[in-house]
Amino acid sequence: MPRVRRCRQQGCHLMVEYPNHYCRRHFEHEAEYLASRQKWARSRDQQYQRKYNTVTRNRSEHKSKQYNFYRSRQWSRLRRNILERDNYLCKYCGAINIVTPAKTVDHIVPIEYDAGLRDDPNNLAVICYSCHRSKTDWEQIYYGTGQGNTLKKVPEIKNINQVIRHMKTLSPESS
């Protein structure tokens, strides 16, 4: 029996044999769909990856070491321990009495600012996507982290409640 799938045309429920994506009635869209898939695949080829790794991940020896740390067995174990310690719940949301599941482990004081705290469990907390996005934006303003920024000489904030307070004072919604 041949393998089949549903026609990609919205609202059409006819089945089509592999490798086609459209039924006879909508077959004129097949070439356009295949061209868009090839264009997408080409954009993610080895040259794309090499450029991304060179420009973003490994733009300096410091960033290269930082990236390699996140790929180490040490980080893998540490991350798992922190996730279990925090019960897979965002500590930043928890500080304002909201329960949010999360799988990201974040450095409270960014390792770009203080590399000595990179494997300190007291500097790590589980964080959800939206808090991580907000905190990253705040870190770029407060600490001067991120590509194209210069690190500032400011006191480290190691308490999650204080970080949240600072994030709220710098956010445009609080104005």
trRosetta pair geometry for C-beta under 8 A, 3 or more apart (Angstrom, degrees):
i j d omega theta_ij theta_ji phi_ij phi_ji
2 17 4.9 -7 137 -134 138 112
2 18 7.0 -161 170 33 94 84
3 17 7.1 103 78 -156 54 65
3 18 4.5 7 86 0 106 126
4 15 4.4 30 165 172 133 114
4 16 6.3 151 -156 72 81 32
4 17 5.6 -51 -98 -95 77 47
4 18 7.0 -133 -91 -21 26 75
5 15 6.9 155 79 -153 18 73
5 16 6.0 -30 67 60 70 84
5 18 6.7 74 -2 -69 104 80
5 21 7.6 -27 84 -125 126 52
6 12 7.7 153 171 104 87 76
6 13 6.3 -44 -146 -149 111 48
6 14 7.4 125 -153 77 61 37
6 15 6.2 -53 -95 -103 47 58
6 16 7.3 54 163 15 10 89
7 12 4.2 -48 85 110 131 120
7 13 7.3 -123 35 -83 100 1
7 14 4.9 37 -18 64 127 84
7 15 7.5 -128 -28 -93 78 11
7 16 5.4 103 -80 -26 70 118
7 21 7.5 92 -148 148 49 50
7 22 5.4 56 -152 -143 91 46
7 23 4.2 -45 -90 -19 134 97
7 26 6.0 107 -178 45 128 132
8 21 4.8 5 -13 161 128 98
8 22 5.7 -65 37 -78 93 75
8 26 7.7 -147 63 114 73 140
8 29 7.3 -135 80 108 111 131
8 33 6.6 97 79 -114 159 157
9 12 4.0 41 79 13 105 131
9 22 6.0 73 -31 -132 99 97
9 23 7.2 -78 16 24 122 94
9 25 7.8 -85 21 93 163 97
9 26 4.1 -121 -48 -115 142 172
9 29 6.7 135 -79 33 95 153
12 23 6.2 -140 161 15 137 127
12 25 7.2 -170 -127 74 139 122
12 26 6.1 -119 -27 -15 169 142
14 23 4.1 40 88 -83 135 152
14 25 7.4 114 15 23 154 115
15 23 7.8 84 69 -89 21 108
16 20 4.7 -107 164 96 122 107
16 21 6.8 80 90 171 154 6
16 22 6.5 120 -86 95 161 12
16 23 5.2 -134 -75 -79 105 61
17 20 6.1 58 72 31 62 107
20 27 7.5 -39 -158 -119 127 94
20 30 6.5 -48 -150 -118 84 133
21 29 8.0 -95 95 103 106 96
21 30 6.0 149 50 -121 93 80
21 33 5.6 -114 78 107 150 155
21 34 7.7 176 10 -58 133 81
22 26 4.3 -115 -171 99 116 94
22 27 5.1 167 101 -97 114 41
22 28 7.9 -89 116 38 158 40
22 29 5.2 134 -74 64 159 98
22 30 4.9 -127 29 -66 118 87
22 33 7.2 152 -31 6 114 147
23 26 5.6 63 53 31 76 91
23 27 6.9 -97 101 -53 33 80
24 27 5.6 -19 -143 -28 30 121
26 29 5.4 -19 163 18 90 117
27 30 5.3 -17 -168 -14 61 121
28 31 7.7 -46 -177 22 42 98
28 32 8.0 30 138 0 63 112
29 32 5.5 -65 -160 46 54 114
29 33 5.7 56 146 -27 83 108
30 33 5.8 -62 -149 37 27 111
30 34 6.3 23 158 -16 66 108
31 34 5.9 -55 -146 38 30 110
31 35 6.3 32 155 -21 64 107
32 35 5.8 -54 -148 35 29 112
32 36 6.6 27 154 -18 63 105
33 36 5.9 -56 -150 35 31 109
33 37 6.5 30 152 -18 64 106
34 37 5.6 -54 -149 36 33 112
34 38 6.4 33 154 -19 66 105
35 38 5.8 -54 -148 36 32 110
35 39 6.4 34 153 -21 65 106
36 39 5.6 -51 -147 35 33 114
36 40 6.4 35 153 -20 64 105
37 40 5.7 -54 -150 36 32 112
37 41 6.3 30 153 -18 66 107
38 41 5.6 -54 -145 37 33 111
38 42 6.3 35 155 -22 66 105
39 42 5.9 -54 -148 34 29 112
39 43 6.7 30 154 -22 62 105
40 43 5.9 -58 -155 30 31 111
40 44 7.0 4 156 2 63 109
41 44 6.3 -76 -155 48 32 95
41 45 7.2 61 147 -62 64 86
42 45 5.7 -21 -158 -26 41 118
43 48 6.0 82 161 -80 48 150
44 48 5.3 -98 -129 70 27 154
44 49 7.4 56 -176 -47 61 89
45 48 5.5 108 53 8 54 102
45 49 7.4 -112 114 0 34 93
46 49 5.6 -56 -147 40 37 110
46 50 6.0 38 155 -22 71 106
47 50 5.6 -52 -143 37 31 112
47 51 6.2 31 157 -18 64 106
48 51 6.0 -59 -151 37 27 108
48 52 6.3 26 153 -19 64 109
49 52 5.6 -56 -146 37 31 112
49 53 6.2 28 158 -17 67 107
50 53 5.9 -56 -146 39 28 108
50 54 6.2 23 157 -15 64 111
51 54 5.9 -60 -143 41 28 108
51 55 5.8 9 167 -4 68 117
52 55 6.4 -63 -132 47 21 97
52 56 5.5 -24 -176 25 62 120
52 57 6.9 48 137 -4 73 102
53 56 7.1 -62 -109 55 13 82
53 57 4.8 -39 -143 46 54 121
53 58 5.5 20 161 11 76 111
54 57 7.8 20 -15 52 13 80
54 58 5.9 -43 -115 68 33 101
54 59 7.2 82 154 -86 45 59
55 59 6.0 19 -179 -84 28 103
56 59 6.5 -16 -130 -36 5 110
56 147 7.4 -68 -129 -67 68 148
57 63 6.6 172 168 142 36 109
57 64 7.2 77 139 -101 76 58
57 67 4.8 67 -171 -96 97 160
58 63 6.3 174 -124 98 23 101
58 64 4.4 47 -131 -90 81 97
58 67 6.7 -82 -71 29 69 149
59 63 5.3 25 48 48 79 153
59 147 7.3 75 31 -119 165 111
60 63 4.8 91 52 10 80 100
60 64 6.8 -139 93 -7 41 89
61 64 5.5 -54 -147 36 32 116
61 65 6.5 33 155 -19 65 103
62 65 6.0 -57 -153 35 28 108
62 66 6.4 28 150 -19 63 108
63 66 5.3 -52 -146 37 35 116
63 67 6.2 37 153 -20 67 103
64 67 5.8 -52 -147 36 30 109
64 68 6.3 29 154 -18 63 107
65 68 5.7 -55 -146 38 31 112
65 69 6.6 42 151 -28 63 99
66 69 5.8 -47 -157 23 31 116
66 70 7.3 26 150 -14 60 102
66 111 6.2 155 -133 106 108 122
66 112 6.9 22 -115 -82 157 74
66 115 7.6 -108 -91 -114 95 108
67 70 6.0 -57 -160 34 37 109
67 71 6.9 23 148 -10 66 109
68 71 5.6 -64 -151 43 39 107
68 72 6.7 58 148 -47 67 97
69 72 5.6 -42 -155 3 36 122
69 74 7.6 -56 -160 73 74 113
69 75 5.8 111 154 -52 69 132
69 111 7.6 -118 79 147 156 165
69 118 6.2 -32 173 167 157 144
70 75 5.4 -142 -129 147 33 171
71 75 7.3 55 30 47 15 135
72 75 4.9 98 62 7 85 97
72 76 7.0 -142 101 -6 48 88
73 76 5.4 -53 -148 35 36 118
73 77 6.4 34 155 -16 68 104
74 77 6.2 -60 -153 37 27 106
74 78 6.2 23 154 -16 64 113
74 119 6.5 -34 153 -115 121 132
75 78 5.5 -58 -141 42 32 112
75 79 5.8 37 159 -25 68 107
75 119 7.7 -107 -86 -100 66 91
76 79 5.9 -52 -145 33 24 112
76 80 6.6 23 155 -17 59 107
77 80 5.8 -57 -150 36 30 110
77 81 6.4 29 154 -18 66 107
78 81 5.8 -56 -150 36 30 112
78 82 6.4 27 155 -17 66 107
78 105 7.7 170 120 134 84 162
78 119 6.1 -117 -94 -144 159 79
78 121 7.0 -145 -156 -85 96 83
78 124 7.1 170 157 -48 106 171
79 82 5.9 -58 -148 37 29 108
79 83 6.3 31 154 -20 65 106
79 105 4.7 -160 -135 16 81 149
80 83 5.8 -54 -148 35 30 113
80 84 6.4 25 155 -13 64 107
81 84 5.9 -60 -150 41 29 107
81 85 6.1 34 152 -24 66 108
81 121 7.0 -61 110 -114 123 124
82 85 5.4 -50 -142 35 33 116
82 86 6.2 10 163 1 67 110
82 105 4.8 91 86 -127 138 130
82 121 6.4 -170 -84 -142 96 86
82 124 4.7 -76 -112 126 150 128
82 125 7.3 -140 -177 -105 121 15
82 126 6.4 166 139 -54 95 82
83 86 6.4 -69 -143 50 23 94
83 88 5.5 30 -176 -81 89 71
83 103 6.9 16 -122 -142 127 56
83 105 6.4 -89 -56 -65 82 110
83 126 6.0 99 -112 -90 56 122
84 87 7.4 28 -171 -77 32 38
84 88 7.9 11 -87 -38 32 79
85 121 7.5 94 -9 -172 169 120
86 89 5.9 -137 151 53 86 70
86 91 5.8 -74 -142 -57 133 102
86 125 6.5 110 -84 -158 152 61
86 126 4.0 -170 94 5 149 121
88 101 5.7 5 137 -152 98 82
88 102 6.4 -180 177 61 59 52
88 103 6.6 0 -146 -85 95 62
88 126 6.5 -164 -136 -158 24 160
89 93 7.6 -110 169 68 83 109
89 94 5.9 80 134 -59 112 125
89 99 6.1 -50 -146 -154 124 75
89 100 6.6 118 -160 68 71 48
89 101 6.3 -58 -101 -104 58 42
89 102 6.5 77 -164 23 16 92
89 126 6.3 100 71 90 35 137
90 93 4.0 59 93 18 120 108
90 94 6.2 175 96 -15 61 87
90 98 7.8 -15 76 96 116 93
90 100 4.2 -9 22 77 124 106
90 101 7.5 56 -17 106 87 6
90 102 4.2 93 -65 -19 83 139
90 126 5.9 -120 -102 117 35 87
90 127 5.5 57 -137 -142 89 32
90 128 3.9 -43 -75 -21 141 94
90 131 5.7 134 -168 16 134 146
91 94 5.2 -54 -142 40 33 119
91 95 6.5 46 154 -32 64 97
91 125 4.1 -80 34 -176 146 120
91 126 5.7 118 -17 57 92 70
91 127 6.7 -53 37 -77 84 66
91 160 5.5 -96 133 -123 111 164
92 95 5.8 -43 -155 20 30 114
92 96 7.7 2 153 6 56 99
92 125 7.2 113 -39 125 79 134
92 127 5.6 40 0 -125 119 89
92 128 7.3 -121 55 24 107 85
92 131 4.0 145 78 -163 144 149
92 135 7.0 -118 -92 -55 159 128
92 160 6.1 -139 -93 -170 63 114
92 163 7.5 -75 -114 94 104 119
92 164 6.2 155 -155 -80 85 108
93 96 6.4 -74 -161 49 38 91
93 98 4.1 -83 178 83 96 101
93 99 7.0 141 122 -105 119 7
93 100 4.1 56 51 14 169 120
93 102 8.0 155 15 -32 123 128
93 128 6.0 28 -21 6 128 128
93 131 6.2 -120 -42 -50 84 138
94 97 7.3 38 -166 -85 37 21
94 98 7.0 -108 -73 63 29 54
94 99 6.9 48 -93 -99 78 52
94 100 7.8 -125 -44 29 70 81
95 160 5.3 -156 -64 122 146 114
95 161 5.4 -169 -163 -86 131 71
95 164 5.6 -167 100 -22 141 154
96 164 6.7 -175 -45 -170 109 155
100 128 4.5 -41 131 -53 130 148
100 131 7.7 145 79 -14 152 122
101 128 7.4 95 87 -98 37 107
102 126 5.0 144 86 159 116 99
102 127 5.8 -143 171 101 157 19
102 128 4.0 -116 -88 -79 117 61
102 129 7.5 -171 -126 -20 96 59
102 131 7.9 -43 -97 39 149 119
103 126 7.6 -24 -109 -153 9 106
104 126 6.9 122 75 -159 51 61
104 127 5.2 -54 89 68 104 79
104 128 7.3 131 35 -118 109 12
104 129 7.1 115 -4 -76 138 55
104 132 5.6 -11 97 -68 155 150
105 124 5.5 6 178 -172 105 111
105 125 7.3 161 -154 82 64 24
105 126 5.9 -43 -98 -95 63 57
105 127 7.4 113 -133 16 17 84
106 124 7.0 151 76 -151 39 60
106 125 5.8 -29 62 67 88 75
106 126 7.5 103 14 -147 85 12
106 127 4.2 9 -3 6 131 136
106 132 6.0 -164 -77 -112 136 96
106 135 6.8 59 -179 92 156 153
107 110 5.4 110 91 -116 119 34
107 111 5.2 -178 -56 -31 177 83
107 117 6.7 119 -161 112 115 105
107 118 6.8 -42 -103 -121 140 52
107 123 5.6 8 -154 142 77 101
107 124 6.2 -38 -100 -95 51 65
108 123 5.1 -131 35 -164 97 60
108 124 7.1 -127 -14 -70 87 15
108 125 5.8 66 -64 3 97 113
108 157 7.6 -116 156 103 98 69
108 158 5.8 82 114 -146 134 50
108 159 7.9 111 -180 6 142 8
108 160 6.5 -94 -122 -76 122 73
108 163 6.6 -129 -161 -49 89 150
109 113 5.9 -105 169 77 86 123
109 114 5.2 1 134 38 124 121
109 117 5.3 43 72 73 114 161
109 123 5.6 -63 33 -149 90 116
109 156 4.7 5 -115 -158 138 114
109 157 7.1 159 -86 60 89 50
109 158 5.9 -32 -36 -91 113 74
110 113 4.7 88 71 6 88 102
110 114 7.5 117 80 28 51 70
110 139 5.3 89 -35 -159 135 141
110 143 6.0 180 32 79 122 168
110 145 5.1 -9 88 -78 164 160
111 114 6.9 -82 -132 76 37 49
111 115 5.2 60 -177 -111 83 53
111 117 6.6 -146 -100 74 70 79
111 118 4.2 54 -118 -93 129 95
112 115 7.7 36 -103 -68 13 79
112 143 7.6 118 86 129 101 134
112 145 4.6 107 83 -133 138 112
112 146 7.9 120 105 -34 170 36
112 151 7.3 -161 137 -87 91 117
113 139 7.8 -127 -30 -165 129 106
113 143 4.7 -68 -82 -166 136 136
113 145 6.1 -75 -49 -70 94 112
113 151 6.1 155 -114 -139 71 119
113 156 7.2 150 127 -103 131 97
114 117 4.8 44 108 9 109 111
114 156 6.3 -4 -21 -95 146 138
115 118 5.6 -11 -168 -31 55 117
116 120 7.8 35 131 -27 65 123
117 120 4.7 -59 -155 23 65 127
117 123 4.2 109 172 -61 113 173
118 123 7.8 -64 -81 87 10 139
120 123 4.2 63 82 9 106 110
120 124 7.2 171 91 -16 57 90
121 124 5.6 -64 -149 34 41 113
122 158 7.5 21 138 -179 100 120
123 158 6.8 -70 -106 -138 78 97
125 160 6.1 89 -74 -84 172 128
127 131 5.0 -127 -169 92 95 115
127 132 4.7 119 124 -68 122 90
127 135 6.8 -60 -159 15 152 148
128 131 5.0 84 56 17 80 104
128 132 6.7 -145 92 -11 36 93
129 132 5.7 -61 -146 36 26 112
129 133 6.4 28 157 -21 65 105
130 133 5.8 -49 -148 32 32 112
130 134 6.5 29 154 -14 63 106
131 134 5.7 -58 -149 41 33 109
131 135 5.9 31 155 -20 69 110
132 135 5.7 -55 -140 40 29 109
132 136 6.2 33 158 -23 64 105
133 136 5.9 -54 -149 33 26 111
133 137 6.7 25 153 -15 61 106
134 137 5.8 -57 -154 37 32 111
134 138 6.3 30 150 -18 66 108
134 167 5.9 69 146 -170 110 133
134 171 7.2 -11 -155 -94 112 121
135 138 5.4 -54 -147 39 34 113
135 139 6.2 40 152 -25 67 103
135 163 6.9 20 -127 162 107 124
135 167 6.5 -56 -96 -95 60 138
136 139 5.6 -49 -146 32 31 114
136 140 6.7 34 154 -21 61 102
136 146 7.7 99 175 -76 89 116
137 140 5.9 -53 -155 30 31 112
137 141 6.9 23 151 -11 63 105
138 141 5.8 -62 -155 40 35 107
138 142 5.7 15 159 -6 74 116
138 163 7.5 117 112 -176 149 85
138 166 6.7 114 -174 115 131 97
138 167 4.5 -64 -82 -110 156 83
138 170 5.8 126 -125 71 88 138
138 171 7.8 -42 -81 -63 104 81
139 142 6.0 -61 -127 49 28 98
139 143 5.0 -19 -170 28 71 116
139 145 4.8 -19 142 37 104 125
139 146 7.4 130 103 -32 95 101
140 143 7.4 -38 -86 58 13 79
140 144 7.1 36 -168 -132 42 17
140 145 5.6 -92 -92 66 53 70
140 146 4.4 5 -110 -3 106 140
140 149 5.9 -169 -157 -49 82 162
141 144 8.0 -18 163 -69 10 46
141 170 5.7 157 96 -175 153 147
142 152 7.4 -128 150 51 40 134
142 154 6.3 -123 170 84 78 163
142 157 7.8 -36 158 9 151 127
142 166 6.5 45 -90 155 146 134
142 170 7.2 -113 -56 -44 96 163
143 151 6.4 -27 161 -141 79 76
143 152 6.1 -164 -168 40 29 93
143 154 6.5 -126 -103 49 52 121
144 149 4.7 -173 -178 155 67 113
144 150 5.3 -40 174 88 135 45
144 151 4.7 159 85 -121 116 24
144 152 4.1 132 -15 -17 127 86
145 149 6.2 48 94 77 12 137
145 151 6.9 36 -77 -98 57 81
146 149 4.7 59 67 11 85 126
157 162 5.0 -141 -165 110 113 118
157 163 5.3 147 121 -76 125 75
157 166 6.3 -101 -80 -6 175 150
158 162 7.9 37 56 51 40 129
159 162 4.2 73 76 10 104 109
159 163 6.8 -171 91 -13 52 83
160 163 5.4 -52 -148 33 35 115
160 164 6.4 37 154 -20 67 102
161 164 5.7 -52 -150 35 32 112
161 165 6.5 35 150 -21 64 104
162 165 5.4 -50 -148 34 36 115
162 166 6.3 34 154 -16 67 104
163 166 5.8 -57 -150 39 30 109
163 167 6.2 33 151 -23 66 106
164 167 5.5 -52 -145 34 32 114
164 168 6.5 31 156 -19 64 104
165 168 6.0 -57 -154 34 28 109
165 169 6.7 25 152 -17 63 106
166 169 5.8 -56 -148 35 34 109
166 170 6.4 15 159 -5 67 111
167 170 6.3 -70 -150 46 28 100
167 171 6.1 37 154 -39 67 108
168 171 5.7 -46 -139 18 32 115
168 174 5.1 104 171 -65 74 149
169 174 6.4 -94 -110 94 24 155
170 174 8.0 59 49 41 21 128
171 174 5.1 89 71 0 90 102
171 175 8.0 -145 101 -17 56 83
172 175 5.8 -43 -163 12 47 118
